[in-house]
Amino acid sequence: MSRKVRYEELLPDEMAEIMREKPIAYLPFGTLEWHGLHLALGNDAVKAYELCLRVAGKAGGVVVPATYWAIGGMPHPWTTRFDDSLIERLFCAIFEQMAHVGFKVVIAITGHYGIEQFYTLKKAACEFMHKSSLIIAPMPEYEVAYEKGYRGDHAAKWETSILWALRPELVDMSRLSENVDEPLEGVGGEDPRVHASKQLGEEVVNHIVKRLSEVALRLLNGTSHLDRSRLIRSLNTQVRILEKIKNREDRWEALRTGEYERFVDYLWRGKYVEATNEGEAILLKISK
């Protein structure tokens, strides 16, 4: 990655040039939270930030410093947690500043994906787009990687592999017991001792970077006023779905149905009419 893309490192003339050519801002969100004995506490934000750097290097734009304050977290030591309403106001305030600076498109990636976190991020994005001209794509990074089998986990196969590929010095597998029959504290998903690898991480990182680059450039160069309205409607449909399921015991199962994954795939491929139709069908189904 040869070009400078970190907001805080850009000189005024460098920033002005980017804003003329690719006025895209990448917002990485995460938290400070226990991620097993083998991953850094800042995994979520570090992951999101490093992905954003790679996308900006490929598609152009500017990466804003990571935000580590988020909703919810593991019931383990050294985990920070903030109130939903506070974080929603923070999301809106950041979007407001991105519009003030002059960005046209915002790619908002949360590497921390308790449902309350990405529900609030998407809700804030919808509400802000209704009162501004900014185009926002808010998502956990795995929403563009269903094809790879990645649907999110916690310090397990996928998060371990991804951080291993992005920042290997922040992963120490030797901290984990070699006895695979011994459960891991604060790990949710497939056992990283068995299933995680740097190679798998590199594969899924490359896929995410490719897909996010496509999303960023399509939103910047191929979004008409009608498309933008359709994007907001589709995203608002997703917010309504998440509102209905976020407190249910089977919420994760509801997010891993074929219908919901097809809806999300339509959304980030820019097939907004199809996404809305699929989403409305999901709403009817879960409202029964």
C-alpha atoms as one frame of an Amber mdcrd trajectory, in Angstrom:
protein
   0.000   0.000   0.000   1.989   2.973  -1.304  -0.453   5.865  -0.962  -1.074
   7.596   2.354  -4.614   6.956   3.586  -4.505   7.574   7.358  -6.436  10.769
   8.086  -4.110  11.859  10.904  -0.990  11.542   8.708  -2.193  13.462   5.676
  -0.905  16.930   4.827  -3.546  19.475   3.784  -2.656  19.255   0.079  -2.744
  15.461   0.224  -6.169  15.527   1.844  -7.446  18.011  -0.739  -6.309  15.768
  -3.578  -8.058  12.719  -2.126 -11.241  14.721  -1.567 -11.216  15.795  -5.226
 -10.690  12.261  -6.506 -12.134   9.782  -3.955 -14.125  11.489  -1.155 -14.671
   8.214   0.730 -14.215   7.907   4.506 -13.672   4.576   6.213 -14.806   4.417
   9.839 -13.496   1.444  11.858 -15.387   0.648  15.063 -14.567  -1.866  17.771
 -14.127  -2.180  21.505 -11.720  -3.145  24.273 -12.781  -6.625  25.294 -11.566
 -10.036  26.380 -10.848 -12.183  23.311  -9.599 -15.349  24.900  -6.096 -15.726
  26.262  -4.564 -15.604  22.795  -5.847 -12.404  21.150  -5.265  -8.722  21.882
  -7.977  -6.924  23.861  -8.444  -4.440  21.018  -8.999  -7.157  18.414 -12.298
  -5.811  17.076 -11.164  -2.263  16.345  -7.697  -3.362  15.201  -9.317  -5.816
  12.781 -11.701  -3.184  11.405  -8.930  -0.582  11.101  -6.531  -2.876   9.270
  -9.262  -3.958   6.860 -10.125  -0.312   6.190  -6.477   0.504   5.467  -6.352
  -2.230   2.854  -9.632  -1.178   1.259  -8.524   2.462   1.077  -5.239   1.358
  -0.468  -7.195  -0.443  -3.163 -10.216   1.807  -3.759  -8.967   5.188  -2.523
 -10.235   7.397   0.255  -9.277   8.177   3.839  -9.216   5.980   6.959 -10.329
   7.683  10.168  -8.686   6.561  13.454 -10.498   3.638  15.050 -13.200   4.176
  17.668 -12.837   1.759  20.593 -16.023   2.649  22.488 -18.948   0.317  21.843
 -22.108  -1.299  23.190 -21.974  -4.476  25.264 -19.153  -6.934  25.719 -18.021
 -10.163  27.311 -18.529 -10.695  31.071 -14.764 -10.968  31.509 -11.957  -8.729
  32.818 -10.685  -5.660  30.942 -13.859  -5.263  28.905 -15.333  -1.768  28.436
 -19.062  -1.225  27.917 -21.051   1.882  27.032 -24.727   2.794  27.011 -26.678
   2.268  23.770 -27.986   5.835  23.585 -24.521   7.299  24.165 -22.988   5.243
  21.370 -25.855   6.041  19.006 -25.206   9.738  19.597 -21.510   9.133  19.014
 -22.198   7.395  15.690 -24.419  10.275  14.561 -21.866  12.870  15.665 -19.108
  11.140  13.698 -21.314  10.937  10.598 -22.082  14.635  11.005 -18.383  15.481
  11.055 -17.688  13.341   7.984 -20.382  15.277   6.118 -18.960  18.554   7.439
 -15.475  17.683   6.144 -16.944  16.983   2.716 -16.928  13.221   2.263 -19.568
  11.829  -0.084 -19.439   8.168   0.991 -18.790   6.560   4.368 -17.955   2.882
   4.824 -18.601   2.173   8.526 -17.166  -1.176   9.624 -17.728  -2.586  13.101
 -15.450  -5.422  14.085 -17.418  -5.720  17.333 -20.727  -7.317  16.479 -23.008
  -7.896  19.333 -26.400  -7.339  17.711 -26.986  -4.172  19.770 -23.800  -2.688
  18.304 -24.482  -3.180  14.622 -28.221  -2.579  15.016 -27.434   0.829  16.538
 -24.828   1.599  13.867 -27.285   0.819  11.070 -30.111   2.728  12.764 -27.907
   5.804  13.204 -26.813   5.602   9.559 -30.417   5.452   8.335 -31.478   8.371
  10.482 -28.516  10.485   9.398 -28.981   9.750   5.692 -32.581  10.957   5.943
 -31.334  14.449   6.863 -28.123  14.710   4.822 -26.696  13.886   1.400 -24.089
  11.492   2.802 -24.163   7.873   1.594 -23.330   5.414   4.387 -22.661   1.683
   4.233 -22.694   0.411   7.862 -21.916  -3.234   8.584 -19.955  -5.853  10.484
 -17.239  -6.996   8.093 -18.616 -10.519   7.807 -21.715  -9.282   5.930 -19.655
  -9.269   2.720 -18.056 -12.665   3.383 -20.917 -15.152   3.614 -19.523 -16.925
   0.532 -16.447 -17.826   2.558 -18.508 -19.287   5.385 -17.703 -16.361   7.672
 -20.678 -15.335   9.788 -18.908 -13.910  12.799 -17.599 -15.552  15.951 -15.778
 -14.455  19.082 -12.036 -15.158  19.322 -12.654 -18.482  17.587 -11.798 -19.820
  14.119 -12.538 -16.669  12.135 -11.465 -13.802  14.368  -8.282 -15.639  15.284
  -7.457 -16.339  11.636  -8.190 -12.773  10.538  -6.076 -11.101  13.227  -3.351
 -13.664  12.547  -3.283 -12.473   8.940  -3.594  -8.760   9.703  -1.465  -8.367
  12.840   0.285 -11.677  13.655   2.230 -10.127  16.534  -1.101  -9.708  18.383
  -1.889 -13.445  18.290  -0.213 -15.929  20.640  -1.598 -19.425  20.217   0.879
 -20.765  22.784  -1.310 -19.179  25.483  -3.990 -21.794  24.805  -3.984 -25.285
  26.257  -2.943 -27.962  23.772  -5.641 -30.222  25.193  -8.522 -29.623  22.777
 -10.912 -31.254  25.233 -10.284 -28.383  27.635 -12.830 -25.575  27.042 -11.610
 -22.085  26.216 -12.696 -19.158  28.381 -14.482 -16.384  26.494 -14.280 -18.014
  23.058 -17.449 -18.474  21.003 -17.399 -20.553  17.847 -15.211 -23.232  16.312
 -12.107 -24.039  18.331  -9.231 -21.865  17.058  -6.704 -24.499  18.155  -8.168
 -26.826  15.556  -9.624 -24.603  12.850  -7.763 -21.270  12.798  -4.813 -20.503
  10.527  -3.018 -17.529   9.085  -3.699 -18.887   5.598  -7.448 -18.945   6.198
  -7.221 -15.406   7.557  -5.418 -14.156   4.461  -8.018 -15.767   2.230 -10.989
 -14.170   3.958  -9.214 -10.806   4.360  -8.551 -10.665   0.610 -12.198 -11.459
  -0.057 -13.477  -8.794   2.349 -11.120  -6.165   0.924 -12.227  -6.950  -2.623
 -15.926  -6.793  -1.778 -15.661  -3.622   0.324 -13.663  -1.934  -2.445 -16.441
  -2.764  -4.877 -19.064  -1.391  -2.488 -17.130   1.843  -1.903 -16.557   2.581
  -5.592 -20.100   1.679  -6.600 -21.560   3.974  -3.947 -19.272   6.816  -5.006
 -19.582   6.510  -8.767 -22.812   4.646  -9.460 -25.400   5.880  -6.984 -28.201
   7.986  -8.425 -30.675   9.851  -6.231 -33.123   6.990  -6.791 -30.489   4.401
  -5.875 -29.713   6.291  -2.687 -33.390   6.325  -1.720 -33.587   2.601  -2.401
 -30.442   1.984  -0.322 -31.958   3.832   2.638 -35.193   1.875   2.308 -33.337
  -1.462   2.177 -31.165  -0.541   5.139 -34.172   0.612   7.101 -35.788  -2.761
   6.413 -32.742  -4.425   7.942 -33.016  -2.162  10.986 -36.653  -3.215  11.412
 -35.663  -6.895  11.198 -32.928  -6.432  13.795 -35.309  -4.486  16.043 -37.675
  -7.452  16.096 -35.104 -10.164  16.767 -32.347  -8.509  18.813 -33.827  -9.543
  22.159 -34.929 -13.022  21.140 -33.108 -16.106  22.381 -32.850 -17.423  18.810
 -31.533 -14.133  17.384 -28.325 -15.600  15.969 -30.202 -18.435  14.289 -32.521
 -15.837  12.735 -29.502 -14.052  11.234 -28.170 -17.243   9.686 -31.130 -18.290
   7.610 -30.832 -18.480   3.835 -33.442 -15.732   3.466 -31.607 -13.271   5.688
 -28.227 -13.956   4.112 -29.742 -13.523   0.644 -31.209 -10.186   1.786 -27.806
  -8.962   3.015 -26.096 -10.146  -0.169 -28.597  -8.225  -2.303 -28.072  -5.139
  -0.145 -24.295  -4.959  -0.526 -24.378  -5.890  -4.207 -26.560  -2.842  -4.817
 -29.692  -4.835  -5.672 -31.856  -2.668  -3.452 -35.297  -3.541  -4.848 -34.578
  -7.256  -4.443 -33.180  -6.630  -0.958 -36.256  -4.725   0.161 -38.603  -7.381
  -1.210 -36.642 -10.131   0.542 -36.506  -8.112   3.758 -40.225  -7.406   3.781
 -40.886 -11.133   3.357 -38.624 -11.824   6.356 -40.523  -9.248   8.409 -43.827
 -10.913   7.602 -42.423 -14.287   8.582 -40.936 -13.233  11.914 -43.989 -11.142
  12.835 -46.322 -14.153  12.816
